[in-house]
Amino acid sequence: MIFTQAKRYQVTLWTSTDRKGLAMRLEFDSIEEATLVFEQNAAERRYAAGLLFEWQKDTREWMLMGQYPNP
């Protein structure tokens, strides 16, 4: 089976700051949408931790674009 990436941006959110356990993963086509959701969650602290990623087609890897809380 071949896996293809559906969306370019991803926000992953956890209820604990250690980022263990179940996570909510949201995918977006635009950086504007992804950044808005990420920043809203960081400001409101609905989730204790979050990561914002961008998919790099050329390297086939996720690039970390933002995180909270900061290390």
Summary of the structure (lengths in Angstrom):
residues: 71
radius of gyration: 12.4
end to end distance: 36.7
largest distance: 39.5
contacts: 170
relative contact order: 0.25
helix: 20%
strand: 39%
